[in-house]
């Protein structure tokens, strides 16, 4: 398996792994911006649901849209 992965990332699709990592870094930055914007209303579930609802769009488009529109409500559970 290691040989297959080496061939895949070295010869067949050399840009694939760095592209995924670049997207990961942009999503982490977006998460921090959203946390700062929403403060106490932020929840990981809300962030994830909103990102997934955007579908398979470029991260830059997701970022610009969510920074303008995300609104998470704090849901209190009743015991």
The first five atom37 places (N, CA, C, CB, O) and aatype in JSON, in Angstrom:
{
  "aatype": [20, 20, 20, 20, 20, 20, 20, 20, 20, 20, 20, 20, 20, 20, 20, 20, 20, 20, 20, 20, 20, 20, 20, 20, 20, 20, 20, 20, 20, 20, 20, 20, 20, 20, 20, 20, 20, 20, 20, 20, 20, 20, 20, 20, 20, 20, 20, 20, 20, 20, 20, 20, 20, 20, 20, 20, 20, 20, 20, 20, 20, 20, 20, 20, 20, 20, 20, 20, 20, 20, 20, 20, 20, 20, 20, 20, 20, 20, 20],
  "atom_mask": [
    [1, 1, 1, 1, 1],
    [1, 1, 1, 1, 1],
    [1, 1, 1, 1, 1],
    [1, 1, 1, 1, 1],
    [1, 1, 1, 1, 1],
    [1, 1, 1, 1, 1],
    [1, 1, 1, 1, 1],
    [1, 1, 1, 1, 1],
    [1, 1, 1, 1, 1],
    [1, 1, 1, 1, 1],
    [1, 1, 1, 1, 1],
    [1, 1, 1, 1, 1],
    [1, 1, 1, 1, 1],
    [1, 1, 1, 1, 1],
    [1, 1, 1, 1, 1],
    [1, 1, 1, 1, 1],
    [1, 1, 1, 1, 1],
    [1, 1, 1, 1, 1],
    [1, 1, 1, 1, 1],
    [1, 1, 1, 1, 1],
    [1, 1, 1, 1, 1],
    [1, 1, 1, 1, 1],
    [1, 1, 1, 1, 1],
    [1, 1, 1, 1, 1],
    [1, 1, 1, 1, 1],
    [1, 1, 1, 1, 1],
    [1, 1, 1, 1, 1],
    [1, 1, 1, 1, 1],
    [1, 1, 1, 1, 1],
    [1, 1, 1, 1, 1],
    [1, 1, 1, 1, 1],
    [1, 1, 1, 1, 1],
    [1, 1, 1, 1, 1],
    [1, 1, 1, 1, 1],
    [1, 1, 1, 1, 1],
    [1, 1, 1, 1, 1],
    [1, 1, 1, 1, 1],
    [1, 1, 1, 1, 1],
    [1, 1, 1, 1, 1],
    [1, 1, 1, 1, 1],
    [1, 1, 1, 1, 1],
    [1, 1, 1, 1, 1],
    [1, 1, 1, 1, 1],
    [1, 1, 1, 1, 1],
    [1, 1, 1, 1, 1],
    [1, 1, 1, 1, 1],
    [1, 1, 1, 1, 1],
    [1, 1, 1, 1, 1],
    [1, 1, 1, 1, 1],
    [1, 1, 1, 1, 1],
    [1, 1, 1, 1, 1],
    [1, 1, 1, 1, 1],
    [1, 1, 1, 1, 1],
    [1, 1, 1, 1, 1],
    [1, 1, 1, 1, 1],
    [1, 1, 1, 1, 1],
    [1, 1, 1, 1, 1],
    [1, 1, 1, 1, 1],
    [1, 1, 1, 1, 1],
    [1, 1, 1, 1, 1],
    [1, 1, 1, 1, 1],
    [1, 1, 1, 1, 1],
    [1, 1, 1, 1, 1],
    [1, 1, 1, 1, 1],
    [1, 1, 1, 1, 1],
    [1, 1, 1, 1, 1],
    [1, 1, 1, 1, 1],
    [1, 1, 1, 1, 1],
    [1, 1, 1, 1, 1],
    [1, 1, 1, 1, 1],
    [1, 1, 1, 1, 1],
    [1, 1, 1, 1, 1],
    [1, 1, 1, 1, 1],
    [1, 1, 1, 1, 1],
    [1, 1, 1, 1, 1],
    [1, 1, 1, 1, 1],
    [1, 1, 1, 1, 1],
    [1, 1, 1, 1, 1],
    [1, 1, 1, 1, 1]
  ],
  "atom_positions": [
    [[0.82, -1.19, 0.0], [0.0, 0.0, 0.0], [0.86, 1.26, 0.0], [-0.93, 0.0, 1.2], [0.54, 2.24, -0.66]],
    [[1.96, 1.21, 0.75], [2.82, 2.39, 0.81], [3.39, 2.71, -0.57], [3.97, 2.16, 1.82], [3.51, 3.88, -0.94]],
    [[3.73, 1.68, -1.32], [4.25, 1.89, -2.68], [3.2, 2.53, -3.58], [4.71, 0.56, -3.28], [3.52, 3.4, -4.39]],
    [[1.96, 2.1, -3.45], [0.87, 2.69, -4.24], [0.68, 4.16, -3.89], [-0.44, 1.91, -4.01], [0.51, 5.0, -4.78]],
    [[0.7, 4.47, -2.6], [0.54, 5.86, -2.17], [1.71, 6.72, -2.66], [0.42, 5.94, -0.64], [1.51, 7.85, -3.11]],
    [[2.91, 6.18, -2.57], [4.08, 6.92, -3.03], [3.96, 7.23, -4.52], [5.36, 6.12, -2.75], [4.2, 8.36, -4.94]],
    [[3.59, 6.22, -5.32], [3.43, 6.42, -6.77], [2.3, 7.41, -7.06], [3.15, 5.07, -7.48], [2.42, 8.27, -7.94]],
    [[1.22, 7.3, -6.32], [0.06, 8.17, -6.53], [0.44, 9.64, -6.3], [-1.09, 7.77, -5.6], [0.16, 10.49, -7.15]],
    [[1.06, 9.93, -5.17], [1.37, 11.32, -4.82], [2.63, 11.85, -5.5], [1.52, 11.45, -3.34], [2.82, 13.06, -5.57]],
    [[3.49, 10.96, -6.01], [4.73, 11.41, -6.64], [4.59, 11.54, -8.15], [5.85, 10.46, -6.31], [5.06, 12.52, -8.73]],
    [[3.96, 10.57, -8.78], [3.94, 10.55, -10.24], [2.57, 10.79, -10.86], [4.46, 9.26, -10.72], [2.44, 11.53, -11.84]],
    [[1.54, 10.16, -10.3], [0.23, 10.2, -10.94], [-0.54, 11.48, -10.65], [-0.59, 9.01, -10.5], [-1.1, 12.08, -11.57]],
    [[-0.58, 11.91, -9.4], [-1.32, 13.12, -9.0], [-0.51, 13.91, -7.98], [-2.72, 12.76, -8.43], [-0.89, 13.97, -6.81]],
    [[0.6, 14.5, -8.39], [1.47, 15.15, -7.41], [0.86, 16.36, -6.72], [2.73, 15.57, -8.09], [1.33, 16.73, -5.64]],
    [[-0.15, 16.98, -7.27], [-0.75, 18.16, -6.65], [-1.9, 17.87, -5.72], [-1.2, 19.08, -7.68], [-2.44, 18.79, -5.1]],
    [[-2.3, 16.6, -5.62], [-3.5, 16.27, -4.85], [-3.32, 16.51, -3.35], [-3.88, 14.83, -5.1], [-4.15, 17.19, -2.75]],
    [[-2.29, 15.99, -2.76], [-2.1, 16.13, -1.31], [-1.91, 17.59, -0.89], [-0.9, 15.31, -0.85], [-2.54, 18.02, 0.08]],
    [[-1.06, 18.37, -1.58], [-0.94, 19.78, -1.18], [-2.24, 20.56, -1.33], [0.15, 20.45, -2.0], [-2.5, 21.49, -0.56]],
    [[-3.04, 20.21, -2.31], [-4.32, 20.89, -2.52], [-5.26, 20.64, -1.35], [-4.96, 20.43, -3.83], [-5.91, 21.56, -0.86]],
    [[-5.34, 19.4, -0.91], [-6.18, 19.08, 0.26], [-5.69, 19.82, 1.49], [-6.19, 17.57, 0.52], [-6.49, 20.35, 2.25]],
    [[-4.37, 19.86, 1.68], [-3.81, 20.52, 2.85], [-4.09, 22.03, 2.81], [-2.3, 20.26, 2.95], [-4.4, 22.63, 3.84]],
    [[-3.98, 22.63, 1.64], [-4.28, 24.06, 1.48], [-5.73, 24.34, 1.84], [-3.99, 24.51, 0.03], [-6.02, 25.31, 2.54]],
    [[-6.65, 23.5, 1.39], [-8.07, 23.65, 1.73], [-8.3, 23.48, 3.23], [-8.91, 22.63, 0.97], [-9.11, 24.2, 3.82]],
    [[-7.6, 22.54, 3.84], [-7.71, 22.33, 5.28], [-7.28, 23.58, 6.04], [-6.87, 21.13, 5.72], [-7.96, 23.99, 6.99]],
    [[-6.17, 24.18, 5.64], [-5.7, 25.4, 6.31], [-6.7, 26.55, 6.16], [-4.34, 25.81, 5.74], [-6.91, 27.31, 7.1]],
    [[-7.31, 26.66, 4.98], [-8.3, 27.73, 4.77], [-9.55, 27.5, 5.62], [-8.68, 27.81, 3.28], [-10.13, 28.45, 6.13]],
    [[-9.97, 26.23, 5.76], [-11.14, 25.93, 6.6], [-10.84, 26.2, 8.08], [-11.57, 24.48, 6.41], [-11.71, 26.67, 8.81]],
    [[-9.62, 25.9, 8.52], [-9.25, 26.2, 9.91], [-9.27, 27.7, 10.16], [-7.86, 25.62, 10.24], [-9.72, 28.16, 11.21]],
    [[-8.79, 28.47, 9.18], [-8.8, 29.93, 9.32], [-10.24, 30.44, 9.36], [-8.03, 30.59, 8.16], [-10.57, 31.32, 10.15]],
    [[-11.11, 29.89, 8.5], [-12.52, 30.28, 8.5], [-13.16, 29.96, 9.84], [-13.28, 29.56, 7.36], [-13.92, 30.77, 10.38]],
    [[-12.85, 28.78, 10.39], [-13.42, 28.4, 11.7], [-13.04, 29.42, 12.78], [-12.92, 26.99, 12.11], [-13.88, 29.81, 13.58]],
    [[-11.79, 29.84, 12.79], [-11.35, 30.83, 13.77], [-12.05, 32.17, 13.58], [-9.83, 31.02, 13.69], [-12.42, 32.83, 14.55]],
    [[-12.24, 32.58, 12.33], [-12.94, 33.84, 12.06], [-14.39, 33.77, 12.52], [-12.87, 34.17, 10.56], [-14.91, 34.73, 13.09]],
    [[-15.04, 32.64, 12.26], [-16.43, 32.46, 12.67], [-16.53, 32.42, 14.2], [-17.02, 31.15, 12.06], [-17.44, 33.01, 14.78]],
    [[-15.59, 31.73, 14.86], [-15.58, 31.71, 16.33], [-15.47, 33.12, 16.89], [-14.41, 30.84, 16.85], [-16.16, 33.47, 17.85]],
    [[-14.59, 33.91, 16.3], [-14.41, 35.29, 16.77], [-15.66, 36.13, 16.52], [-13.21, 35.94, 16.06], [-16.03, 36.97, 17.34]],
    [[-16.31, 35.89, 15.4], [-17.5, 36.66, 15.03], [-18.69, 36.3, 15.92], [-17.85, 36.41, 13.56], [-19.42, 37.19, 16.35]],
    [[-18.9, 35.01, 16.2], [-20.08, 34.57, 16.92], [-19.9, 34.51, 18.43], [-20.49, 33.22, 16.44], [-20.88, 34.53, 19.18]],
    [[-18.68, 34.45, 18.89], [-18.34, 34.38, 20.31], [-19.09, 33.25, 21.02], [-18.66, 35.72, 20.99], [-18.83, 32.08, 20.73]],
    [[-20.0, 33.55, 21.93], [-20.7, 32.52, 22.72], [-21.71, 31.71, 21.92], [-21.4, 33.17, 23.88], [-22.09, 30.61, 22.33]],
    [[-22.14, 32.22, 20.79], [-23.13, 31.51, 19.98], [-22.5, 30.44, 19.11], [-23.89, 32.5, 19.12], [-23.22, 29.64, 18.5]],
    [[-21.17, 30.4, 19.03], [-20.48, 29.45, 18.16], [-20.63, 28.03, 18.68], [-19.0, 29.8, 18.04], [-20.53, 27.77, 19.87]],
    [[-20.88, 27.12, 17.76], [-20.83, 25.7, 18.08], [-20.23, 24.97, 16.87], [-22.26, 25.14, 18.43], [-20.43, 25.36, 15.72]],
    [[-19.49, 23.93, 17.16], [-18.84, 23.16, 16.09], [-19.88, 22.55, 15.16], [-17.95, 22.05, 16.69], [-19.68, 22.5, 13.94]],
    [[-21.0, 22.1, 15.72], [-22.07, 21.51, 14.91], [-22.64, 22.53, 13.94], [-23.19, 20.95, 15.81], [-22.86, 22.23, 12.77]],
    [[-22.88, 23.73, 14.42], [-23.43, 24.79, 13.57], [-22.46, 25.1, 12.43], [-23.71, 26.05, 14.4], [-22.87, 25.21, 11.27]],
    [[-21.18, 25.24, 12.76], [-20.18, 25.53, 11.74], [-20.15, 24.42, 10.69], [-18.78, 25.7, 12.38], [-20.19, 24.69, 9.49]],
    [[-20.07, 23.18, 11.15], [-19.99, 22.04, 10.23], [-21.24, 21.93, 9.37], [-19.79, 20.74, 11.02], [-21.14, 21.7, 8.16]],
    [[-22.41, 22.09, 9.97], [-23.66, 22.02, 9.21], [-23.71, 23.08, 8.11], [-24.87, 22.2, 10.14], [-24.14, 22.8, 6.99]],
    [[-23.26, 24.29, 8.43], [-23.28, 25.36, 7.44], [-22.28, 25.13, 6.32], [-22.99, 26.68, 8.11], [-22.58, 25.41, 5.16]],
    [[-21.11, 24.62, 6.65], [-20.11, 24.32, 5.6], [-20.63, 23.2, 4.7], [-18.75, 23.92, 6.24], [-20.54, 23.31, 3.48]],
    [[-21.16, 22.14, 5.3], [-21.65, 21.02, 4.5], [-22.86, 21.4, 3.66], [-22.01, 19.86, 5.41], [-23.05, 20.85, 2.57]],
    [[-23.68, 22.31, 4.14], [-24.85, 22.75, 3.39], [-24.47, 23.48, 2.11], [-25.72, 23.65, 4.26], [-25.26, 23.54, 1.17]],
    [[-23.26, 24.03, 2.07], [-22.81, 24.75, 0.87], [-22.47, 23.8, -0.27], [-21.6, 25.62, 1.21], [-22.38, 24.22, -1.42]],
    [[-22.27, 22.53, 0.04], [-21.94, 21.57, -1.0], [-20.48, 21.64, -1.37], [-22.8, 21.8, -2.22], [-19.64, 22.06, -0.57]],
    [[-20.18, 21.24, -2.56], [-18.79, 21.15, -2.99], [-18.39, 22.39, -3.78], [-18.57, 19.89, -3.84], [-18.14, 22.33, -4.98]],
    [[-18.33, 23.5, -3.08], [-17.9, 24.77, -3.67], [-16.47, 25.07, -3.23], [-18.85, 25.92, -3.25], [-15.99, 24.5, -2.25]],
    [[-15.79, 25.94, -3.95], [-14.45, 26.34, -3.51], [-14.51, 26.99, -2.13], [-13.81, 27.31, -4.52], [-15.48, 27.67, -1.78]],
    [[-13.46, 26.77, -1.35], [-13.42, 27.25, 0.03], [-13.53, 28.77, 0.09], [-12.14, 26.79, 0.72], [-14.11, 29.31, 1.04]],
    [[-12.99, 29.48, -0.89], [-13.09, 30.95, -0.88], [-14.54, 31.42, -0.97], [-12.29, 31.53, -2.05], [-14.92, 32.39, -0.31]],
    [[-15.35, 30.75, -1.77], [-16.77, 31.11, -1.9], [-17.51, 30.77, -0.61], [-17.41, 30.37, -3.1], [-18.34, 31.56, -0.14]],
    [[-17.22, 29.6, -0.03], [-17.84, 29.22, 1.23], [-17.49, 30.25, 2.3], [-17.39, 27.81, 1.66], [-18.36, 30.68, 3.06]],
    [[-16.22, 30.64, 2.36], [-15.77, 31.6, 3.38], [-16.49, 32.93, 3.25], [-14.26, 31.82, 3.27], [-17.02, 33.45, 4.23]],
    [[-16.5, 33.48, 2.05], [-17.12, 34.8, 1.88], [-18.61, 34.76, 2.2], [-16.9, 35.31, 0.45], [-19.14, 35.72, 2.76]],
    [[-19.29, 33.68, 1.85], [-20.72, 33.58, 2.12], [-20.99, 33.41, 3.62], [-21.33, 32.4, 1.33], [-21.84, 34.1, 4.19]],
    [[-20.26, 32.49, 4.26], [-20.53, 32.21, 5.67], [-20.17, 33.38, 6.57], [-19.78, 30.98, 6.11], [-20.85, 33.62, 7.57]],
    [[-19.13, 34.11, 6.24], [-18.76, 35.25, 7.07], [-19.86, 36.32, 7.07], [-17.45, 35.86, 6.57], [-19.98, 37.09, 8.02]],
    [[-20.66, 36.36, 6.01], [-21.75, 37.33, 5.92], [-23.06, 36.8, 6.5], [-21.96, 37.73, 4.47], [-23.87, 37.58, 7.0]],
    [[-23.28, 35.48, 6.43], [-24.63, 34.97, 6.7], [-24.77, 34.02, 7.88], [-25.12, 34.3, 5.51], [-25.89, 33.77, 8.32]],
    [[-23.69, 33.47, 8.41], [-23.84, 32.44, 9.44], [-24.51, 33.01, 10.69], [-22.47, 31.83, 9.81], [-24.19, 34.11, 11.14]],
    [[-25.44, 32.25, 11.21], [-26.16, 32.65, 12.41], [-26.47, 31.39, 13.2], [-27.47, 33.44, 12.06], [-27.34, 30.6, 12.83]],
    [[-25.76, 31.2, 14.29], [-25.98, 30.02, 15.13], [-26.76, 30.43, 16.36], [-24.62, 29.35, 15.53], [-26.45, 31.43, 17.01]],
    [[-27.75, 29.66, 16.67], [-28.52, 29.92, 17.89], [-28.06, 28.99, 18.98], [-30.04, 29.75, 17.63], [-27.76, 27.82, 18.73]],
    [[-28.0, 29.48, 20.17], [-27.66, 28.65, 21.31], [-28.94, 27.95, 21.74], [-27.04, 29.48, 22.49], [-29.94, 28.59, 22.07]],
    [[-28.89, 26.63, 21.73], [-30.06, 25.84, 22.12], [-29.82, 25.32, 23.53], [-30.33, 24.66, 21.12], [-28.84, 24.61, 23.79]],
    [[-30.73, 25.67, 24.44], [-30.6, 25.21, 25.82], [-31.4, 23.93, 25.98], [-31.09, 26.28, 26.82], [-32.55, 23.83, 25.55]],
    [[-30.77, 22.97, 26.59], [-31.47, 21.7, 26.83], [-32.22, 21.77, 28.16], [-30.47, 20.52, 26.83], [-31.76, 22.4, 29.11]],
    [[-33.35, 21.12, 28.2], [-34.17, 21.09, 29.39], [-33.9, 19.77, 30.1], [-35.7, 21.25, 29.06], [-33.94, 18.7, 29.49]],
    [[-33.62, 19.87, 31.4], [-33.34, 18.63, 32.16], [-34.55, 18.18, 32.94], [-32.17, 18.82, 33.11], [-34.49, 17.16, 33.63]]
  ]
}
